Amino acid sequence: PQVSVPLGRVSAEKIMTHIGAASSAVDFSVPVDCDGQVRLDMVVDGAGSPNASNGVLPLTAGGATGVGIQLLHSDGATPVVLNEAFEVMAATVVGRNDISLAARYIQLSESVVPGVANGVAQFVLSYR
């Protein structure tokens, strides 16, 4: 399913003041329907990522620069390492399961140019 995560408007002057500065995390979930109890792993595709080990997705072209979108685990603080599988559920339930994550804007360079800051992530799930 497609999941939209509105991160809201962020002031480059007030929040993006140094490399690594970040907006507040926004919680979201990815719904998954399962037919049985299985272990569920996920990989987030990080193609084009400026910093995959820190969970930073690139922005779509034509908008803000100097920032990225950082994906976080459900604790809202630990980055999701892109392109690496991680366990999201040890045992799913039959029916709907929600994978809890969070996202926020993060400053990547000294200079930030305000503008639209959208990104796209592809989630690849593995059942075991």
C-alpha positions as a Python dict, from the first residue, in 0.01 Angstrom:
ca = {
    (1, 'P'): (0, 0, 0),
    (2, 'Q'): (101, 361, -48),
    (3, 'V'): (153, 554, 276),
    (4, 'S'): (182, 934, 288),
    (5, 'V'): (359, 1091, 584),
    (6, 'P'): (301, 1468, 611),
    (7, 'L'): (602, 1612, 792),
    (8, 'G'): (455, 1962, 799),
    (9, 'R'): (616, 2298, 740),
    (10, 'V'): (958, 2348, 897),
    (11, 'S'): (1136, 2682, 936),
    (12, 'A'): (1484, 2661, 787),
    (13, 'E'): (1586, 2964, 994),
    (14, 'K'): (1457, 2837, 1329),
    (15, 'I'): (1514, 2460, 1315),
    (16, 'M'): (1774, 2397, 1046),
    (17, 'T'): (2062, 2579, 1215),
    (18, 'H'): (2349, 2330, 1177),
    (19, 'I'): (2436, 2000, 1009),
    (20, 'G'): (2246, 1724, 1188),
    (21, 'A'): (1968, 1953, 1313),
    (22, 'A'): (1632, 1780, 1278),
    (23, 'S'): (1263, 1855, 1294),
    (24, 'S'): (1034, 1667, 1532),
    (25, 'A'): (973, 1306, 1433),
    (26, 'V'): (633, 1212, 1292),
    (27, 'D'): (508, 860, 1369),
    (28, 'F'): (350, 651, 1095),
    (29, 'S'): (276, 288, 1021),
    (30, 'V'): (287, 59, 721),
    (31, 'P'): (-8, -183, 722),
    (32, 'V'): (58, -543, 621),
    (33, 'D'): (-198, -824, 591),
    (34, 'C'): (-67, -1169, 683),
    (35, 'D'): (-223, -1513, 637),
    (36, 'G'): (-32, -1672, 923),
    (37, 'Q'): (218, -1626, 1201),
    (38, 'V'): (557, -1555, 1045),
    (39, 'R'): (868, -1352, 1113),
    (40, 'L'): (864, -1030, 912),
    (41, 'D'): (1182, -855, 793),
    (42, 'M'): (1204, -531, 598),
    (43, 'V'): (1456, -352, 378),
    (44, 'V'): (1412, 14, 290),
    (45, 'D'): (1555, 87, -54),
    (46, 'G'): (1812, 362, -22),
    (47, 'A'): (1890, 423, -389),
    (48, 'G'): (2036, 770, -423),
    (49, 'S'): (2062, 819, -48),
    (50, 'P'): (2307, 1086, 65),
    (51, 'N'): (2360, 891, 390),
    (52, 'A'): (2212, 538, 390),
    (53, 'S'): (2371, 437, 721),
    (54, 'N'): (2189, 726, 890),
    (55, 'G'): (1854, 645, 724),
    (56, 'V'): (1847, 957, 503),
    (57, 'L'): (1631, 948, 191),
    (58, 'P'): (1698, 1187, -95),
    (59, 'L'): (1445, 1457, -174),
    (60, 'T'): (1265, 1463, -504),
    (61, 'A'): (1416, 1715, -746),
    (62, 'G'): (1301, 2073, -779),
    (63, 'G'): (1255, 2180, -418),
    (64, 'A'): (1453, 2237, -99),
    (65, 'T'): (1823, 2158, -84),
    (66, 'G'): (2058, 2089, 204),
    (67, 'V'): (1807, 1865, 385),
    (68, 'G'): (1686, 1506, 361),
    (69, 'I'): (1418, 1287, 513),
    (70, 'Q'): (1543, 1058, 787),
    (71, 'L'): (1357, 732, 856),
    (72, 'L'): (1357, 618, 1217),
    (73, 'H'): (1258, 307, 1407),
    (74, 'S'): (945, 324, 1622),
    (75, 'D'): (1141, 482, 1910),
    (76, 'G'): (1157, 803, 1702),
    (77, 'A'): (1532, 833, 1755),
    (78, 'T'): (1721, 538, 1603),
    (79, 'P'): (1783, 569, 1227),
    (80, 'V'): (1674, 288, 995),
    (81, 'V'): (1984, 174, 804),
    (82, 'L'): (1882, 175, 439),
    (83, 'N'): (1954, -125, 214),
    (84, 'E'): (1991, -361, 515),
    (85, 'A'): (1730, -610, 632),
    (86, 'F'): (1599, -578, 986),
    (87, 'E'): (1333, -764, 1180),
    (88, 'V'): (1010, -570, 1224),
    (89, 'M'): (805, -849, 1386),
    (90, 'A'): (913, -1175, 1542),
    (91, 'A'): (568, -1324, 1482),
    (92, 'T'): (286, -1160, 1292),
    (93, 'V'): (-80, -1217, 1366),
    (94, 'V'): (-333, -1343, 1113),
    (95, 'G'): (-483, -1033, 954),
    (96, 'R'): (-362, -674, 977),
    (97, 'N'): (-20, -596, 1124),
    (98, 'D'): (121, -244, 1154),
    (99, 'I'): (491, -171, 1112),
    (100, 'S'): (561, 135, 1325),
    (101, 'L'): (820, 386, 1202),
    (102, 'A'): (887, 760, 1218),
    (103, 'A'): (1031, 1024, 987),
    (104, 'R'): (1173, 1375, 1014),
    (105, 'Y'): (1366, 1632, 818),
    (106, 'I'): (1740, 1647, 886),
    (107, 'Q'): (1992, 1911, 779),
    (108, 'L'): (2269, 1770, 557),
    (109, 'S'): (2476, 2078, 465),
    (110, 'E'): (2562, 2420, 603),
    (111, 'S'): (2341, 2590, 347),
    (112, 'V'): (1969, 2512, 335),
    (113, 'V'): (1750, 2643, 53),
    (114, 'P'): (1382, 2640, 154),
    (115, 'G'): (1125, 2476, -71),
    (116, 'V'): (913, 2168, -116),
    (117, 'A'): (1083, 1873, 55),
    (118, 'N'): (924, 1546, -57),
    (119, 'G'): (1078, 1201, -84),
    (120, 'V'): (986, 844, -168),
    (121, 'A'): (1081, 519, 6),
    (122, 'Q'): (1026, 166, -114),
    (123, 'F'): (975, -99, 154),
    (124, 'V'): (1063, -460, 67),
    (125, 'L'): (917, -721, 304),
    (126, 'S'): (1038, -1077, 360),
    (127, 'Y'): (836, -1344, 538),
    (128, 'R'): (1016, -1630, 715),
}
